[in-house]
Amino acid sequence: MTLVDATTPATLPETATTPLGGPTLPQERRLVTSIPGPASRALTLRKNQAVSAGVGVTLPVYAVAAGGAVIVDVDGNSLIDLGSGIAVTGVGNSAPAVVAAVSAQLAQFTHTCFSVVPYDSYIDVAEALNRLTPGDHEKRSALFNSGAEAVENAVKIARHFTGKQAVVAFDHAYHGRTNLTMGLTAKNQPYKNGFGPFAPEVYRVPTSYPYRDGGLSGAEAARRTISQIEKQIGADNLAAVIIEPIQGEGGFIVPAAGFLPALVDWCRAHNVVFIADEVQTGFARTGDLFACEHEGIVPDLICTAKGIAGGLPLSAVTGRADIMDAPQGGGLGGTYGGNPLACVAALATIATYESENLVGRARQIGAIITASLTAIDDPRIGEVRGRGAMMALELIDPATGEPDAALTGRVLASAHAQGVLLLGCGTYGNVIRLLPPLSITDALLREALQVLAEVLAAS
């Protein structure tokens, strides 16, 4: 890390090169002021007068540039980004291929609405998703804007295809902030509190949470879940089961082996659409292109977003052709869904995942993080878990095993003050998640992990 006298002018550093090539910012942690600095504090005052108080901010520094795995704020501080915009900038912020593709498209046209006058880049993205997502069956895709929008449309499609209405979601689930997806989401605060009533025919069942499951195997957890579905809902009423292969906001919960395959098998036997919400886990994040691949499961429908387009807003539902073709013409779509700028960004992003072997890079990152976190001798770490570049540590009171949200908050605040952007999560607010860009250098990642270890020891 570079420490700079506070009187240093807040200028942007000279360009450097990331592992993915192309001009970007120096990949370094550089503190010029306290965090947040005076310019960021001034902007926070403006934000409080102009922006709804319902829009929260994790770290109140204001970005003026970002590249690779660093964010530079208005005060000239350069922070290590272990959040990736919540798993969005997997190929690195302002990835050169993405910037070039969007710049070229910008000069051609910005919008026509695919449902009015279509364009080939939408088709190109659909073909890529049909090729890349799990399963070798015939597929179709539809493009939207956000993860929540993809989830909502997946449920619409499943209901139309099956002629049934009920939908099963899981404890600790997070699927979005629209009305239907709030109903699917488990955690009340801050996502649901005061926003009801929610969409009907949504039912919640237990998931597999090995750390807090009392030792249940995946098969045993699945039997518990399926029994509740059959007794309380009934397969004849159930249109879809939707689950994150690794639960994200709920705490990076990795289900026990066998849990997901058992659910898929049950769904197939009972004409229930199995929907995998890979909004956060998709696109190399977990060390497989999609998290479903870890246990070889093939969802009927898969929802993607976040890492799909290098930072531009795009999402998709991809799935079995017979299911995806069930809705009537005009039943799917939206004014901005599959915007041409987002489509070319997605094509450049997908090409980068493949050409740079970022699946392999995610596994390398996971190995570095796992080795670093498991080497910390601290009884307050209840569990280190995750896959690939989607890792977390759950913090507890060692005397009781109960979640320690207060400690988690202190660690996050201290890391932010030291120039490392980390995110919290978890139903109990006691999980620190690590989502570095897959373009991060080993040196920068190790520096950030060292800061995390130091602030945990001091908290």
ABEGO torsion letter per residue (X at the ends): XBBBBAABBBBBBBBBBBAAEEBBBBBBBBBABBOBBAAAAAAAAAAAAABBAABBBABBBBBABBBEABBBBAAGBBBBBAAGGGGABAAEBGBAAAAAAAAAAAAABABAEAAABBBAAAAAAAAAAAAABBEABBBBBBBBABAAAAAAAAAAAAAAAAGBABBBBBBGBBAEABAAAAAABABAOAAABGAOBBBBGBBBBBBBBAAAAGGBBAAAAAAAAAAAAAAAAEAAABABBBBBABBBAAGGBBBBBGAAAAAAAAAAAAGBBBBBBAAAABGGAAGBABAAAAAGBBBABBBBBGAAAGGBBBBBBBBBAAAAAABBBGABEEAABGBAAAAAAAAAAAAAAAAAGAAAAAAAAAAAAAAAAAABBBAABABBBEBEABBBBBBBBAAAGBBBAAAAAAAAAAAAAAGBBBBBBEAAGABBBBBBBAABBAAAAAAAAAAAAAAAAAX
